[in-house]
Amino acid sequence: MKQAGGVRGVHFSSPHNSMSFPSSQLLVNCDLFPEEFSIVLTLKVSSIVPKGLLRQLVLVPGLDATHHICPSSDPHLAVLSVPPLLSDLPVMGREGDDHVTSYETEERVSVGLERPCSEPLQGQMWFNPLSKGLYLCDGTVWITVLEDHKRLDYLLEHQVLTTSSETHDVEVFQVPGIGVMVAMAHRSASGSAVYLWSHTGFQLYQNISTYEALAWRHFSMGKKIFLVVSNSGGGPDKRHKFETDYSVIYKWSKRRKRFVQFQTLQTHCARDWEAFTINRQTYLAVANHRQGDKNHTIDSVIYKWNRLTKSFEVHQLLLTSGAYDWEFFTVGPYHFLVVANAFDGVTTSVDSVIYVWVNGSFQVFQTIKTFCATDWEMFQIGSRVFLVVANGHRFHGNRPSRYDINSTIYELDMIGQLFVRFQDIVTYSAVDWEFFSLGEEYFLVVANSFNGESYSLNSILYRWQGYEGFVPVHWLPTIGCSDWEFFSSKGESYLIYSSAKAPLSKVFKLKTY
């Protein structure tokens, strides 16, 4: 028996780890987590107390909410130990009974994956360590007392957006005076689309001629807004298909309120563009994936904005192997650029490379072994710096591919000055990671695209749990998921995903109350 703030209650001590309930799962709808809280459990134990009498268990504010069940010497049983309850604690749920009779007893709690509920077991409690569920038998069925729900209720499907084609990538951005927009890289040769956000969802705003587009990137220079697209289909002249592609930069026209073609750049099955600024200079990095059908070890290019010619010009060439993604980030005074290398023509087990900016160009900082790396995402939690890679699949020579493999989070060791492995997460042909925060909580969502048999599988949302790392909290059914993007509008938060296997995208609204 404990007392805090004038309230007396029961404190359960020394539970087995498998029987704990993370407090964050009990208060799933709290945007700001309270410092103290109480949990009231009302149990009917007809075999011990007079018929119909209800017992109230109170967790005292400030006590550890993970302590519910005490261990027993019997490995299949746990003991729910209940000291005398004082008469000034009211009974919950029964008219006419204002007080609880004082007594002391202990309830047996069976532990296991399956338990039948029958009349002889009335009043028996059962803990399922797999579902983290605590149940009470009423003589016929198990009544849920506590349960770790697999699907939390803070994500709601807001819009199913029918698109003209499958989509490899989505890019969400904002145009001042216009609103939130999304550019979609459509698989077909008939073009891609830009949508404008309204309170009901995204509405078609502009069609842009693209050729089997693979990615969009938004960037700005001063007040000028640009979009650059990765084309992989060779353009209208199909004679150069798979040899030379032409990716295009578009500029926002304030007069026409449309994106208009600005500059064309030669690329090779470009999978990604990254825009960044160093020392007030604007750069574009393109991930050239392959030249022809088999040549994957080719140069990717860093372009620099020339203020005199008002165009982007080649600044540096970096040799890459089936490059799939670039990620730029800054730590203190240092600028980094990391490439996701996916394939060298023989195996997907290749080194991805982190580059650091030194004296006007990028030099190798660290290499990391990856397996068909398709995406890098950098994020910070407090002063800690992380990089997470999406590993697509294992493949070597004529051996069958393996799609269920670890994607890995790395943390920057400030003293050792290198990224070290922090956490492995099993993914299924992952092609994208998206990091975002809500209030004081941090999340990662992965785009699982293929498990070797099906493209219809769950993409998973993970929440930061401190020393536990990221833990799965929400499963989202997706079809050939190719990209996730987080965005906010008028105080509300949303996630959008694109499908490379179906002509649709979905928008989810995040409940943040």
C-alpha positions as CSV (number, residue, x, y, z in Angstrom):
1,M,0.0,0.0,0.0
2,K,1.4,3.4,-1.0
3,Q,0.2,6.9,-0.4
4,A,0.8,10.0,-2.6
5,G,-0.9,13.3,-2.7
6,G,-3.4,12.2,-0.1
7,V,-4.5,9.2,-2.2
8,R,-3.8,5.6,-1.1
9,G,-3.4,2.8,-3.6
10,V,-1.8,-0.5,-4.5
11,H,1.8,-0.6,-5.9
12,F,2.8,-3.7,-7.8
13,S,6.5,-4.4,-7.6
14,S,9.1,-6.5,-9.3
15,P,7.2,-7.6,-12.4
16,H,8.7,-9.9,-15.0
17,N,10.0,-7.9,-18.0
18,S,7.6,-9.8,-20.4
19,M,4.7,-8.6,-18.3
20,S,5.4,-4.9,-18.5
21,F,3.3,-2.3,-20.3
22,P,5.2,0.7,-21.6
23,S,3.3,3.7,-20.2
24,S,3.3,5.4,-23.7
25,Q,1.0,2.6,-24.9
26,L,-1.5,3.3,-22.2
27,L,-1.8,7.0,-23.1
28,V,-1.6,6.8,-26.9
29,N,-3.6,10.0,-27.6
30,C,-1.5,12.3,-25.4
31,D,0.5,14.8,-27.4
32,L,2.3,16.0,-24.3
33,F,2.9,13.1,-21.9
34,P,1.9,13.9,-18.3
35,E,4.5,13.6,-15.5
36,E,2.0,11.9,-13.2
37,F,-1.2,9.9,-13.8
38,S,-3.4,7.3,-12.2
39,I,-4.9,4.1,-13.6
40,V,-8.0,2.6,-12.1
41,L,-8.8,-1.1,-12.6
42,T,-12.2,-2.5,-11.7
43,L,-12.2,-6.3,-11.2
44,K,-15.0,-8.6,-10.2
45,V,-13.8,-11.5,-8.2
46,S,-16.9,-13.5,-7.3
47,S,-15.1,-16.5,-5.9
48,I,-13.5,-14.5,-3.0
49,V,-15.8,-11.7,-2.1
50,P,-19.6,-11.5,-1.7
51,K,-21.5,-11.9,-4.9
52,G,-21.5,-8.7,-7.0
53,L,-18.9,-6.9,-4.9
54,L,-16.4,-5.0,-7.0
55,R,-12.8,-4.4,-6.1
56,Q,-10.9,-1.3,-7.1
57,L,-7.2,-1.2,-7.7
58,V,-5.5,2.2,-7.9
59,L,-2.1,3.0,-9.2
60,V,-0.8,5.9,-7.3
61,P,0.2,9.0,-9.3
62,G,4.0,9.1,-9.9
63,L,4.5,5.4,-9.5
64,D,5.9,3.3,-12.3
65,A,2.9,2.4,-14.5
66,T,4.6,-0.7,-15.9
67,H,4.2,-2.6,-12.6
68,H,1.0,-4.6,-12.8
69,I,1.8,-8.3,-12.0
70,C,4.2,-9.9,-9.5
71,P,6.2,-13.0,-10.4
72,S,5.4,-16.4,-8.9
73,S,7.6,-19.4,-8.2
74,D,5.5,-21.3,-10.7
75,P,6.7,-20.3,-14.2
76,H,3.2,-20.6,-15.6
77,L,1.6,-18.4,-12.9
78,A,2.0,-14.9,-11.7
79,V,0.5,-13.5,-8.5
80,L,-1.6,-10.4,-8.4
81,S,-1.0,-9.3,-4.8
82,V,-3.7,-7.1,-3.3
83,P,-3.2,-5.6,0.2
84,P,-6.2,-4.4,2.2
85,L,-8.1,-1.6,0.6
86,L,-9.3,1.2,2.9
87,S,-12.9,1.9,3.4
88,D,-12.6,5.4,2.0
89,L,-12.0,4.1,-1.5
90,P,-15.3,4.0,-3.4
91,V,-16.4,1.1,-5.5
92,M,-16.7,1.7,-9.2
93,G,-19.6,0.5,-11.3
94,R,-22.2,-0.7,-8.8
95,E,-25.1,1.3,-7.5
96,G,-25.8,1.3,-3.7
97,D,-22.2,0.2,-2.7
98,D,-20.3,3.3,-1.6
99,H,-17.4,1.6,0.1
100,V,-15.1,-1.4,-0.2
101,T,-14.8,-4.0,2.6
102,S,-11.3,-4.3,3.9
103,Y,-9.6,-7.7,3.2
104,E,-6.4,-9.2,1.8
105,T,-6.0,-11.9,-0.8
106,E,-4.0,-12.8,-3.8
107,E,-5.2,-13.6,-7.3
108,R,-3.5,-16.2,-9.6
109,V,-2.7,-15.0,-13.1
110,S,-2.0,-17.6,-15.7
111,V,0.6,-16.8,-18.3
112,G,0.6,-18.2,-21.8
113,L,-0.3,-17.8,-25.4
114,E,-3.7,-19.6,-25.2
115,R,-6.1,-20.2,-22.4
116,P,-9.7,-21.4,-22.4
117,C,-12.3,-19.5,-20.4
118,S,-15.0,-21.6,-18.7
119,E,-17.3,-21.4,-15.7
120,P,-14.8,-23.1,-13.3
121,L,-12.3,-20.4,-14.3
122,Q,-14.6,-17.5,-13.5
123,G,-12.6,-14.7,-11.8
124,Q,-9.3,-16.2,-13.2
125,M,-6.9,-13.7,-14.8
126,W,-4.7,-14.4,-17.8
127,F,-1.7,-12.6,-19.2
128,N,-0.7,-13.1,-22.9
129,P,3.0,-12.1,-23.2
130,L,2.7,-12.0,-27.0
131,S,-0.1,-9.4,-27.2
132,K,0.9,-7.9,-23.9
133,G,-2.8,-8.4,-22.9
134,L,-4.2,-8.8,-19.4
135,Y,-7.7,-10.5,-19.4
136,L,-10.3,-11.6,-16.8
137,C,-12.6,-14.7,-17.3
138,D,-16.3,-14.0,-16.7
139,G,-17.1,-17.7,-17.0
140,T,-17.6,-17.6,-20.8
141,V,-15.2,-15.2,-22.5
142,W,-12.1,-13.3,-21.6
143,I,-12.7,-9.6,-20.8
144,T,-9.9,-7.3,-21.7
145,V,-8.4,-5.4,-18.7
146,L,-5.3,-4.1,-20.5
147,E,-4.1,-4.7,-24.0
148,D,-1.3,-3.6,-26.2
149,H,-3.2,-2.6,-29.4
150,K,-1.4,-3.3,-32.6
151,R,-3.2,-0.5,-34.4
152,L,-3.2,2.8,-32.6
153,D,-5.9,5.4,-33.5
154,Y,-3.8,8.4,-34.3
155,L,-3.6,7.8,-38.0
156,L,-6.7,8.2,-40.1
157,E,-7.0,7.7,-43.9
158,H,-7.8,11.1,-45.2
159,Q,-7.7,10.7,-49.0
160,V,-7.2,8.1,-51.7
161,L,-5.8,10.0,-54.6
162,T,-6.3,8.3,-58.0
163,T,-3.3,9.1,-60.2
164,S,-2.8,8.7,-64.0
165,S,0.0,6.1,-63.4
166,E,2.0,4.3,-60.8
167,T,4.3,6.8,-58.9
168,H,7.9,6.3,-58.0
169,D,8.3,9.4,-55.9
170,V,6.4,12.3,-54.2
171,E,7.8,15.7,-53.3
172,V,5.8,18.0,-51.0
173,F,6.7,21.7,-50.9
174,Q,5.1,25.1,-50.5
175,V,4.7,28.0,-52.9
176,P,4.2,31.3,-51.0
177,G,0.7,32.7,-51.8
178,I,-0.4,29.5,-53.4
179,G,-0.1,26.8,-50.7
180,V,1.1,23.3,-50.2
181,M,1.8,21.3,-53.4
182,V,3.0,17.8,-54.2
183,A,4.9,16.8,-57.4
184,M,4.4,13.1,-58.4
185,A,6.9,11.2,-60.5
186,H,4.7,9.1,-62.7
187,R,6.0,5.9,-64.2
188,S,4.3,6.4,-67.6
189,A,5.7,8.3,-70.5
190,S,2.5,10.4,-70.6
191,G,3.7,12.9,-68.0
192,S,3.7,13.7,-64.3
193,A,1.4,15.8,-62.2
194,V,1.5,18.6,-59.6
195,Y,-1.3,18.8,-57.1
196,L,-2.5,21.6,-54.8
197,W,-3.6,21.0,-51.3
198,S,-7.1,22.0,-50.1
199,H,-9.0,21.1,-46.9
200,T,-10.4,18.0,-48.6
201,G,-7.1,16.8,-50.0
202,F,-4.8,17.2,-53.1
203,Q,-6.4,18.4,-56.3
204,L,-4.8,18.3,-59.8
205,Y,-3.1,21.6,-60.5
206,Q,-0.6,21.1,-63.4
207,N,0.5,18.4,-65.8
208,I,4.2,18.4,-66.8
209,S,5.8,16.4,-69.6
210,T,8.1,13.8,-68.2
211,Y,9.4,10.5,-69.5
212,E,9.2,7.6,-67.0
213,A,10.0,10.0,-64.2
214,L,11.8,8.5,-61.1
215,A,12.1,11.5,-58.7
216,W,11.3,15.1,-58.1
217,R,13.2,17.6,-55.9
218,H,12.1,21.1,-54.9
219,F,14.6,23.9,-54.0
220,S,14.8,27.6,-53.9
221,M,17.3,30.4,-54.6
222,G,16.3,33.6,-52.9
223,K,12.6,34.0,-53.8
224,K,12.9,31.9,-56.9
225,I,11.3,28.4,-56.6
226,F,12.4,25.4,-58.7
227,L,11.6,21.8,-59.4
228,V,13.9,19.3,-60.9
229,V,12.8,15.9,-62.3
230,S,14.7,12.7,-63.0
231,N,13.7,11.3,-66.4
232,S,14.7,7.7,-67.2
233,G,12.9,7.1,-70.5
234,G,15.1,9.0,-72.9
235,G,12.5,11.6,-73.8
236,P,10.6,11.8,-77.0
237,D,13.6,10.6,-79.0
238,K,13.5,6.9,-78.1
239,R,16.7,6.1,-80.1
240,H,18.7,7.1,-77.0
241,K,16.7,5.2,-74.5
242,F,18.8,3.7,-71.6
243,E,21.9,5.5,-73.0
244,T,21.3,9.2,-72.4
245,D,18.4,10.7,-70.6
246,Y,17.5,14.4,-70.1
247,S,16.4,15.6,-66.7
248,V,14.7,19.0,-66.5
249,I,14.7,21.9,-64.1
250,Y,11.5,23.9,-63.9
251,K,11.0,27.4,-62.5
252,W,7.9,28.7,-60.9
253,S,6.4,31.6,-62.9
254,K,4.7,34.1,-60.7
255,R,2.9,35.6,-63.6
256,R,1.6,32.3,-65.1
257,K,1.3,30.6,-61.7
258,R,2.8,27.5,-63.3
259,F,6.1,25.7,-63.5
260,V,7.9,26.4,-66.8
261,Q,11.0,24.6,-68.3
262,F,14.2,26.3,-67.2
263,Q,17.2,24.1,-68.0
264,T,17.9,20.6,-69.3
265,L,20.7,18.4,-68.0
266,Q,22.1,15.1,-69.4
267,T,21.7,12.2,-66.9
268,H,21.8,8.4,-66.9
269,C,18.7,6.7,-65.5
270,A,18.8,9.3,-62.7
271,R,17.2,8.0,-59.5
272,D,17.4,11.1,-57.3
273,W,18.3,14.8,-57.1
274,E,19.6,16.6,-54.0
275,A,19.8,20.4,-53.6
276,F,21.9,22.1,-51.0
277,T,23.7,25.3,-50.1
278,I,27.3,25.7,-48.9
279,N,28.8,29.1,-48.3
280,R,25.8,30.8,-50.0
281,Q,26.4,28.7,-53.2
282,T,23.7,26.5,-54.5
283,Y,24.5,22.9,-55.7
284,L,22.6,20.1,-57.2
285,A,23.7,16.4,-56.9
286,V,22.3,13.8,-59.3
287,A,22.4,10.1,-58.6
288,N,23.1,8.5,-62.0
289,H,22.0,4.8,-61.6
290,R,23.3,3.2,-64.8
291,Q,24.4,3.8,-68.4
292,G,23.0,1.2,-70.7
293,D,21.6,-2.1,-69.3
294,K,24.7,-3.3,-67.5
295,N,27.0,-0.4,-66.7
296,H,26.3,0.7,-63.1
297,T,29.7,2.0,-62.0
298,I,29.5,5.4,-63.5
299,D,29.9,9.1,-62.5
300,S,27.3,10.9,-60.6
301,V,27.5,14.6,-60.9
302,I,27.6,17.6,-58.5
303,Y,26.4,20.8,-60.3
304,K,27.0,24.4,-59.1
305,W,24.9,27.4,-59.9
306,N,26.7,30.0,-62.0
307,R,25.3,33.4,-61.2
308,L,26.8,34.9,-64.4
309,T,25.3,32.4,-66.9
310,K,22.3,31.8,-64.7
311,S,22.6,28.1,-65.1
312,F,23.9,25.0,-63.4
313,E,27.3,23.7,-64.5
314,V,29.3,20.6,-63.6
315,H,31.4,21.1,-60.5
316,Q,32.5,17.6,-59.5
317,L,32.2,14.0,-60.6
318,L,31.9,11.2,-58.1
319,L,32.2,7.5,-59.1
320,T,29.1,5.6,-57.8
321,S,27.7,2.1,-58.2
322,G,24.0,2.0,-59.2
323,A,23.5,5.2,-57.2
324,Y,19.9,5.5,-55.9
325,D,19.8,8.4,-53.5
326,W,21.8,11.4,-52.2
327,E,21.4,12.9,-48.7
328,F,23.0,16.2,-47.7
329,F,23.3,17.3,-44.1
330,T,25.4,19.6,-41.9
331,V,26.9,18.9,-38.4
332,G,28.4,22.0,-36.9
333,P,30.7,23.5,-39.4
334,Y,31.0,20.3,-41.5
335,H,28.9,19.5,-44.6
336,F,28.3,15.9,-45.6
337,L,26.8,14.1,-48.6
338,V,26.0,10.4,-48.5
339,V,25.2,8.2,-51.5
340,A,23.1,5.1,-51.5
341,N,25.0,2.7,-53.8
342,A,22.6,-0.2,-54.8
343,F,24.4,-2.4,-57.4
344,D,27.8,-2.8,-59.1
345,G,26.6,-5.2,-61.8
346,V,27.4,-8.4,-59.9
347,T,26.1,-7.9,-56.3
348,T,24.0,-5.6,-54.2
349,S,26.6,-6.0,-51.4
350,V,28.5,-2.8,-52.1
351,D,29.8,0.2,-50.1
352,S,27.8,3.3,-49.7
353,V,29.9,6.4,-49.2
354,I,29.7,9.4,-46.9
355,Y,31.6,12.4,-48.3
356,V,32.7,15.5,-46.4
357,W,33.2,18.9,-47.9
358,V,36.9,20.0,-47.8
359,N,38.3,23.0,-49.6
360,G,35.6,23.3,-52.2
361,S,34.9,19.7,-53.0
362,F,33.7,16.4,-51.5
363,Q,36.2,13.9,-50.2
364,V,35.5,10.4,-48.8
365,F,34.8,10.5,-45.1
366,Q,33.5,6.9,-44.4
367,T,32.3,3.8,-46.3
368,I,29.5,1.6,-45.0
369,K,28.6,-1.8,-46.3
370,T,25.0,-1.8,-47.6
371,F,22.7,-4.2,-49.6
372,C,21.0,-2.5,-52.5
373,A,20.8,0.7,-50.6
374,T,17.9,2.8,-51.9
375,D,17.7,5.7,-49.4
376,W,19.5,7.5,-46.7
377,E,17.7,9.7,-44.1
378,M,19.5,11.9,-41.7
379,F,17.8,13.1,-38.5
380,Q,18.7,14.5,-35.1
381,I,17.3,13.8,-31.6
382,G,18.6,16.4,-29.2
383,S,22.3,16.6,-29.8
384,R,22.5,13.1,-31.3
385,V,23.0,12.7,-35.1
386,F,21.7,9.6,-36.9
387,L,21.7,8.2,-40.4
388,V,19.3,5.4,-41.4
389,V,19.7,3.4,-44.6
390,A,17.0,1.5,-46.5
391,N,18.5,-1.8,-47.7
392,G,16.5,-3.2,-50.6
393,H,17.6,-6.8,-51.0
394,R,20.6,-9.2,-51.0
395,F,21.6,-10.5,-54.5
396,H,24.8,-12.0,-55.8
397,G,25.4,-13.6,-59.2
398,N,22.8,-16.2,-59.9
399,R,21.7,-16.7,-56.3
400,P,18.1,-15.9,-55.5
401,S,17.4,-12.5,-54.0
402,R,16.5,-12.1,-50.3
403,Y,14.1,-9.2,-49.5
404,D,13.6,-9.6,-45.8
405,I,16.8,-8.0,-44.5
406,N,18.0,-5.5,-41.9
407,S,17.9,-1.8,-42.6
408,T,20.2,0.0,-40.2
409,I,20.3,3.1,-38.1
410,Y,23.8,4.6,-37.5
411,E,24.7,7.2,-34.9
412,L,27.6,9.7,-35.2
413,D,30.3,9.1,-32.6
414,M,31.5,12.6,-32.0
415,I,34.7,11.4,-30.3
416,G,35.6,8.7,-32.8
417,Q,34.4,10.9,-35.7
418,L,32.5,8.2,-37.6
419,F,29.1,6.7,-37.8
420,V,28.6,3.5,-35.8
421,R,25.7,0.9,-35.9
422,F,22.9,1.8,-33.5
423,Q,19.9,-0.3,-34.4
424,D,18.9,-2.9,-37.0
425,I,15.3,-3.1,-38.2
426,V,13.9,-5.9,-40.4
427,T,12.5,-4.4,-43.6
428,Y,11.1,-5.9,-46.8
429,S,12.7,-4.4,-49.9
430,A,12.7,-1.0,-48.2
431,V,12.9,2.0,-50.6
432,D,12.4,5.0,-48.3
433,W,12.6,6.2,-44.8
434,E,10.9,9.4,-43.5
435,F,11.6,11.0,-40.2
436,F,9.3,13.5,-38.5
437,S,8.5,14.8,-35.0
438,L,5.2,15.7,-33.2
439,G,5.7,17.7,-30.1
440,E,8.3,15.9,-28.0
441,E,7.9,12.6,-29.9
442,Y,10.0,11.3,-32.9
443,F,9.0,8.9,-35.6
444,L,10.4,7.0,-38.5
445,V,8.2,5.4,-41.2
446,V,9.6,2.9,-43.7
447,A,8.3,2.1,-47.2
448,N,8.3,-1.7,-47.4
449,S,7.7,-2.5,-51.1
450,F,8.1,-6.3,-51.7
451,N,8.6,-9.5,-49.6
452,G,9.6,-11.8,-52.5
453,E,6.0,-12.8,-53.1
454,S,3.7,-9.8,-52.8
455,Y,3.7,-6.1,-53.2
456,S,0.8,-5.7,-50.8
457,L,2.3,-5.6,-47.3
458,N,2.5,-3.3,-44.3
459,S,4.7,-0.3,-44.2
460,I,5.5,0.4,-40.5
461,L,5.6,3.5,-38.3
462,Y,8.2,3.5,-35.5
463,R,8.4,5.7,-32.5
464,W,11.5,6.7,-30.6
465,Q,11.6,5.1,-27.2
466,G,15.0,6.3,-25.9
467,Y,17.3,3.5,-24.9
468,E,15.0,1.0,-26.7
469,G,15.6,2.9,-30.0
470,F,12.7,2.9,-32.4
471,V,9.8,0.5,-31.8
472,P,6.9,-0.3,-34.2
473,V,3.7,1.4,-33.2
474,H,1.5,1.4,-36.3
475,W,1.1,-0.9,-39.3
476,L,-0.1,0.7,-42.6
477,P,-1.3,-1.5,-45.5
478,T,0.4,-0.3,-48.7
479,I,0.8,-1.6,-52.3
480,G,4.3,-1.4,-53.7
481,C,5.1,1.6,-51.5
482,S,7.7,3.8,-53.1
483,D,7.9,6.9,-51.0
484,W,6.6,8.5,-47.7
485,E,6.4,12.3,-47.1
486,F,5.4,14.1,-44.0
487,F,3.8,17.6,-44.2
488,S,1.8,20.1,-42.2
489,S,-1.0,22.5,-43.1
490,K,-2.9,24.9,-40.9
491,G,-1.8,23.2,-37.7
492,E,-2.6,19.6,-38.9
493,S,-0.1,17.0,-39.7
494,Y,-0.2,14.4,-42.5
495,L,1.6,11.6,-44.2
496,I,1.4,10.7,-47.9
497,Y,2.6,7.6,-49.6
498,S,3.0,6.7,-53.3
499,S,2.7,3.4,-55.0
500,A,4.9,2.1,-57.8
501,K,2.5,-0.8,-58.4
502,A,-0.9,0.9,-58.4
503,P,-2.3,4.2,-59.8
504,L,-3.0,5.6,-56.4
505,S,-1.5,7.5,-53.5
506,K,-2.9,7.8,-49.9
507,V,-2.9,10.7,-47.5
508,F,-3.2,9.9,-43.7
509,K,-4.1,12.5,-41.1
510,L,-2.2,12.3,-37.8
511,K,-4.4,12.9,-34.7
512,T,-2.3,15.0,-32.4
513,Y,-4.6,15.7,-29.5
